[in-house]
Amino acid sequence: MSKAAQTRMSILQKSFELIYRKGYQATSIDDIIATTQVTKGAFYYHFKNKDEMAVALINEYMRPNMYEVMLRPLQQTEKPLEAIYNMMCDLLHDTDFFDVRYGCPAFNLIEEMAPLNETFRKALSVLMTDWRTAITDCLVSEQQQQTIRPDRNPQQIALFIMTGYGGIRNIGKLEGISCYALYLEELKNYLTDLKPTFSV
């Protein structure tokens, strides 16, 4: 990686950390510059403005990290339902990338910026579509294996699982990590109930 590319990634990484904790609108370019210890000239060399930097943050920093923790575990798995549950467990217990006090960075940005900025909305929509597709593909695979009920809609299930995750992240801001265990237990029940029942 070139020095310029390293500088750009450093700006994005430090911006992510600030925005995650303070929110996008409360984070200024001066805050970012002070944290990254780059000059204003260096910042504006890489990004025309704060909004352009934020879209690059979503596409170049958040999306690759999201792929590793939210999509890769669901790909080419022999046990899709188990993979979905384990992915959620890992997400909720990943204290390196996520902090229970601040919730989920992607859902935070959706709540704060999607209604206000169409460019943000589109970039964030790609993140959520990628994840929803990965979960849906797992569920379709289960249906093909006849290990979940054929009358259930994989896209609806995927959306339900995703919104549950976003909700428990927000509740975690209030109640702490203990509420995650309750969510995961009910998620396990829900996934189990997707399996077909056979009458003898």
N, C-alpha and C positions, 0 to 999 in steps of 0.2 A: 504494500500500500504506500503510495506517495505521501510526502509530507502534507501536501494540500488536502489529500483525501483523509489523512489522519486528523487534520485540523477540523475539517467539515464534520467528521464523525464525532469528534470530541464536543463540538458545539451541540450536535444533536443529542448526545448522551446527557450532557449537563442540562440542556434545556428540558429533556424528559424528566429528569430528577426534580427540577424546579416546578415544572408545570404539574407534575403528579402531586406534589405537596401543596402548592399554592393555587392551582387553577390557571387556566390559560390567560384570562383577562387580567388577573392580578400579577402576572409575570411580565416584566418589561424587558426590552432589549438591553437596557443598562444592567438589569439583574443578571441576564444571561452572560453578558460580557464580563461582569465582575466575577462570576463563578468560573467561567472558562479561561479567564486571564488572556483573552485575545483582544486585539485592538478593534475599534469600531470599523476600521478599514478592512480588517480581515473578515469580520462578520458580513459586511456588505459586499465583499468580494464573492462570498458563497451564496448569499441570499439577498434579494432585493428589499425585502421587508420581513416583518415578524410572521405574517401569514404564510409567506412562501416557505419560511423556515419550518413552520408548524406542519405544513403539508409534507415537506421532506421528512420531518420527524415521523409522521405516520407511515409513509411509504418505505423509508430507508432504514428506520430503526425499530419502530413498533412492529411492523409487519413481519420482518425476518425473525424477531424474537417470539412473536405470536406463533409463527409457523412451528418453531421448535417445541413449544410447550402445549399448543392447542390443536395442531394439525398432524404433525409427524406421528404422535402416538396412535393416531386413528388409522393410519395408512398401512395396508397390507397386514392387518391383524387377523388371526384365526378366530379370535373371540371378540367380536365388535362391541357387544353390550358391556363386557368386562373392561374393554379398552376405554369406552366412554366414561364409565364409573372411575376407573383409575386415573384418567386424564383430569377429571374434576377434583379428585383427591389431591393429586399433585399440584394443581393450580391453587387450591385453597391452602395448601401447606407450603407453598413456595415463598419463603420469606426473603429470599434474595432479590427477586424481581418485584414482588408485591408486598405491600404493608397493610395490615388489617385496618389501620387507622385511616387510610386514604382510599380504600376500596380498589376498584379495577380502573386502571388508567384509560382504557378504551371506552368503557361505559361512562366514566366521568366526562370525557371529552364529548361523547354523544349528548349527554344531558346538558352540558354547558354551551356547546358550539353548533351542534347540528341544526337547531332552529334559526340560528343567526347568520350562518355562512354556508352557502351552497357548495363551495369548493371543499370545505371541511366535511360536509355531509356526504359528498360523493366518495372522498377518500376513506372515511370511516365506514361507509356502506360496503366498500370492497373488503375491509377487514371482517365485518360481520358475515358477509356473503361467503367468504372463504371458509369460515368456521362452520356456518350452517350447512354448507355443502359437504364438508368432511363428516359431520355428524350424520347427515342424511344418507350419505353413501354407506356408512357403517350399518345403518338400520335397513337399508335396501339389501345389503349383503345378508343380514340376518333373515330377512323375509325369503330371500332366495334359498337359504339353507333350511327354511321352514322352522326356524327357532324363535320367531316372534309371530304374533297373530297377523294374518293376512289382511284383516279389516282395518288395521291401524295405518294412518298416513305418516310416512317417515318425515316429511317436511314439517308437518304440524308438531310431531314429537320433538324434532330438532329445535324448533322455535320455542317450545315449552321449556326444554332443558336449558337453553341459552338465557331465557328471561328469568328462570329460577336462579341461575348463577349471578346474573346482574343484580337481582334483588337481594340475595344473601350477602353479596359484597357490600351493599349499602347498609343492610342491617348490622353487618359486622363493624361498621364505623361507630355504631351506637353501643353494641353489646359485646364487642370483642370476638375473639376467635372461637369461644365456646359455642356460638350459634352455628358454626360450620358443621359441627358433628351432627346436629339435629337435621340440617339440610341433607347431609350425605346419607344419613340413615333413611330418610324418606325418599331420596333419589334411588337408593338401592331397592326399596319397596316398589317404587314406580317401575323401574326397569324389570324387576321380577314379574310384575303383573302384565308386562307386555308378552310374556311367553305364553304359548298356547296351552289350554287345559284340555285334557283328554278324559272322556267319560268311558268307563269300562262297562 
